[in-house]
Amino acid sequence: MRFAFINLPSRAPVVCALALTLLFSAVPALAEPTNATIEKKRDEAGAAQDQLETIAVELEVQVEEYNAISEALDKTREDIRKTEADLAAATRDLASANAQLANRAASIYKEGNSNILSILLGTSSFEDFVTRMDLLIRINRTDAELVGQVKLTKTQVEGLQAALESREAEQVTLRTETELRAKGIEAQITKQESYVASLNAEVKTLIKQEEQRQAKLAAERAARAAALASRGSGGRPAATEGNLSGGQPGAVGIALKYLGVPYRWGGSSPAGFDCSGLCQYVYKQLGITLPRTSRSQYNSGAHIAANRIDLLRAGDLVFFGTGGDASRVHHVGIYVGDGNYIHAPSTGDVVKVSSLTERIARKGDYVGASRF
């Protein structure tokens, strides 16, 4: 993008800064077309996308919970397998202990008390007798304790197995519930993705329609410009580029000092300006006397045709006529560069900078310019 730099009086640095700000902010950036409907639909699409992302996070949470429960369930099932092995071992130990106890009881029953008595009577001393008696008591007690301990171990293992199986059932239920929730969220995501896609498609359709509308308007503006060119310049001969002077760029710096001054019809002083009164007052500061009305100002100076916007320089007066008719001039402003001009618009408004190119596109009432 090319910018036109303006020489402003050194006594107005603040005005200069303000002018540049206004100029740069007023130049529209190239972008795809938009309007209120498109922006509203874009907002809907954005909100829907945000909601989709929120739902996706919820799914991630459920998936992680599912994974954690699955991991815990695998651990429980591994513990159950180990417990089953322990229970089998305990069952074997108990059977062995019971068999040992039964064998000893059977042996005593078959041999009777005489066998025990012979063991005791075969002692060589009282001490040997006591020792053998204690040994018999201990053997019987050990057999009984072994059976009791093995029974206790088996009971504990059975209790642990029952607890693990109960935990397994709970974890299976939790995992099933989590899986169902995750599938439900997946369904929401699918639905939301479809909704987002439909909104984005609507946005694209609206943009295409707006492009077509603007293309149509551009064609209409081109037709109006061609009509303006064919009508000529309202009876005024246009100056050639080589015959145009450097103009009055200093007019811009003066005019910008009056930004915000209220519009007043018939006004031609800083107390209030109408459009032609502002131009007359500014040019008077440069030692140039202009006619009072916009129509008379249009017919003064070197004329620049409406279709030669490229020739405009800062300080040129730009004119507008009803329906783009040069014989019906009703408004004037001072060109400041980069497709903008400063003017006193209408009742209730103030002196301000506006876009010339936007006005041409919107109204098509630009009829040319004058240079002094």
SVG drawing of the C-alpha trace seen along z (x, -y; Angstrom):
<svg xmlns="http://www.w3.org/2000/svg" viewBox="-30 -36 48 140">
<polyline fill="none" stroke="black" stroke-width="0.4" points="0.0,0.0 1.3,-3.4 0.7,-6.4 0.9,-10.1 2.9,-12.1 1.6,-15.6 3.7,-18.7 1.9,-20.4 2.8,-23.7 5.5,-23.3 3.3,-25.1 0.8,-22.2 2.7,-18.9 -0.3,-17.6 -2.6,-18.2 -0.1,-16.4 -0.1,-13.3 -3.9,-13.4 -4.1,-13.6 -1.9,-10.6 -3.9,-8.6 -7.1,-9.5 -5.7,-8.7 -4.3,-5.3 -7.3,-4.3 -9.7,-5.3 -8.0,-3.2 -9.7,0.2 -7.6,3.3 -8.1,5.9 -10.1,8.8 -12.9,11.1 -16.3,9.4 -18.4,9.3 -21.6,7.9 -23.7,8.1 -25.3,11.4 -21.9,13.0 -20.5,11.8 -23.4,13.1 -23.1,16.5 -19.4,16.5 -20.0,15.8 -22.4,18.8 -19.9,21.0 -17.2,19.9 -19.4,20.6 -20.3,24.0 -16.6,24.8 -15.8,23.8 -18.6,26.1 -17.2,28.9 -13.8,28.4 -15.4,28.5 -17.2,31.8 -14.0,33.2 -12.3,32.5 -15.2,34.3 -14.6,37.3 -10.9,37.3 -11.7,37.3 -14.1,40.2 -11.5,42.1 -8.9,41.6 -11.3,42.8 -12.1,45.8 -8.4,46.6 -7.8,46.2 -10.7,48.5 -9.5,51.1 -6.1,51.0 -7.5,51.5 -9.7,54.3 -6.7,56.1 -4.9,55.8 -7.9,57.2 -8.2,60.1 -4.4,60.8 -4.9,60.8 -7.8,63.2 -5.6,65.6 -2.9,65.4 -5.5,65.9 -7.0,68.9 -3.5,70.4 -3.0,69.7 -6.4,71.3 -5.5,74.4 -2.3,74.7 -4.1,74.2 -6.6,76.8 -3.8,79.2 -2.1,78.4 -5.3,79.0 -5.9,82.3 -2.3,83.3 -2.7,82.2 -6.0,84.0 -4.5,87.1 -1.6,87.0 -3.9,86.6 -6.2,89.4 -3.2,91.7 -2.0,91.1 -5.4,91.7 -5.9,94.9 -2.5,96.1 -3.4,95.6 -6.7,97.2 -5.2,100.3 -2.3,100.8 -4.3,99.8 -3.0,98.5 -0.6,101.4 1.7,99.9 1.8,96.6 2.2,98.5 5.1,100.5 6.8,97.3 6.4,96.0 7.4,99.2 10.5,99.7 12.1,96.8 15.3,97.3 14.7,94.5 12.2,92.1 13.7,89.3 13.4,91.3 9.8,92.0 9.0,88.3 10.8,87.5 8.9,90.1 5.5,89.0 6.2,85.3 7.1,86.4 3.9,88.2 1.9,85.2 3.8,82.8 3.2,85.0 -0.5,85.0 -0.6,81.2 1.5,80.4 -0.8,82.4 -3.9,80.6 -2.3,77.2 -1.2,77.9 -4.8,78.7 -6.1,75.7 -3.5,73.3 -4.2,74.7 -7.9,74.4 -7.4,70.7 -5.2,70.0 -7.8,71.6 -10.6,69.5 -8.6,66.3 -7.8,67.1 -11.5,67.8 -12.4,64.5 -9.8,62.6 -11.1,64.3 -14.7,63.3 -13.6,59.7 -11.7,59.6 -14.5,61.1 -16.8,58.5 -14.4,55.7 -14.1,57.2 -17.9,57.0 -17.9,53.4 -15.1,52.5 -16.8,54.2 -19.9,52.2 -18.0,48.9 -16.1,49.6 -19.4,50.4 -20.9,47.2 -17.9,45.2 -17.9,46.8 -21.5,45.9 -20.8,42.3 -17.9,42.1 -20.0,43.4 -22.7,40.9 -20.1,38.1 -18.8,39.4 -22.3,39.2 -22.5,35.6 -19.2,34.8 -20.4,36.3 -23.6,34.2 -21.7,31.1 -19.1,31.6 -22.0,31.8 -23.5,28.6 -20.1,26.7 -19.6,27.9 -23.1,26.7 -22.5,23.3 -19.1,22.9 -20.8,23.9 -23.4,21.2 -20.7,18.7 -19.0,19.6 -22.3,19.3 -23.0,15.9 -19.5,14.8 -20.0,15.9 -23.4,14.2 -21.7,11.0 -18.9,11.3 -21.5,11.6 -23.4,8.6 -20.3,6.5 -19.3,7.6 -22.7,6.4 -22.3,3.1 -18.8,2.7 -20.2,3.3 -22.9,0.7 -20.3,-1.7 -18.2,-1.1 -21.2,-1.8 -21.9,-5.0 -18.3,-6.0 -18.5,-5.3 -21.7,-7.4 -20.0,-10.2 -17.1,-10.1 -19.5,-10.0 -21.3,-13.0 -18.1,-14.9 -17.5,-17.3 -20.6,-19.4 -19.4,-21.6 -15.9,-22.1 -12.8,-21.0 -10.6,-18.8 -7.0,-19.8 -4.4,-17.4 -1.9,-15.9 0.9,-18.0 -1.0,-21.2 -1.9,-20.7 0.0,-22.7 1.3,-21.3 -1.9,-22.4 -2.3,-23.5 -1.2,-20.7 -0.9,-23.2 -4.7,-23.4 -4.8,-20.0 -2.9,-21.1 -5.1,-24.2 -8.3,-22.2 -7.3,-19.6 -7.1,-22.2 -10.8,-22.5 -11.7,-18.8 -14.7,-18.6 -16.0,-22.1 -19.8,-21.7 -21.6,-22.0 -23.6,-25.1 -25.4,-26.0 -24.3,-29.3 -21.2,-29.0 -17.8,-30.1 -15.8,-30.6 -14.4,-28.3 -17.6,-29.0 -19.3,-26.7 -18.8,-25.7 -20.9,-24.4 -19.1,-22.5 -18.2,-25.4 -17.7,-27.8 -14.9,-25.5 -13.2,-25.3 -13.4,-29.1 -12.1,-29.8 -9.1,-27.4 -8.1,-28.7 -8.3,-32.3 -5.5,-31.4 -3.4,-30.5 -4.2,-33.9 -6.6,-32.3 -10.1,-33.7 -12.8,-31.1 -16.4,-31.7 -18.9,-31.0 -20.9,-28.1 -19.8,-24.6 -21.2,-24.9 -19.2,-28.1 -16.1,-26.5 -16.6,-23.5 -16.4,-25.9 -13.2,-27.5 -9.6,-26.3 -8.2,-23.6 -10.7,-20.8 -9.9,-17.1 -12.4,-14.7 -14.4,-12.3 -12.7,-9.3 -9.2,-10.5 -9.0,-10.0 -5.4,-9.0 -4.6,-12.6 -5.9,-13.9 -3.4,-15.6 -3.7,-16.8 -5.5,-20.1 -7.7,-19.6 -11.3,-20.3 -13.6,-17.3 -17.2,-17.8 -20.4,-15.8 -23.6,-16.2 -27.1,-14.7 -27.2,-11.4 -23.6,-12.0 -24.8,-14.9 -22.1,-17.7 -24.8,-20.3 -26.3,-19.6 -23.2,-20.0 -24.3,-20.3 -21.3,-19.3 -17.5,-19.9 -14.5,-18.8 -10.7,-19.0 -8.8,-15.9 -6.2,-14.8 -4.7,-11.8 -5.1,-8.0 -8.7,-8.1 -9.9,-10.4 -11.2,-13.9 -12.1,-16.4 -15.4,-18.1 -18.3,-19.6 -21.0,-16.9 -24.4,-18.1 -26.6,-19.3 -25.8,-17.5 -22.4,-16.5 -18.9,-18.0 -15.9,-18.6 -14.2,-15.2 -12.3,-13.0 -14.2,-10.6 -13.4,-8.0 -13.8,-9.4 -13.5,-5.9 -16.1,-4.5 -18.5,-7.3 -18.0,-6.7 -18.7,-3.0 -21.7,-3.7 -23.3,-6.7 -21.6,-7.2 -22.2,-11.0 -18.6,-12.1 -18.3,-14.6 -14.7,-15.6 -12.2,-18.0 -10.7,-21.5 -7.0,-22.4 -5.9,-25.9"/>
</svg>
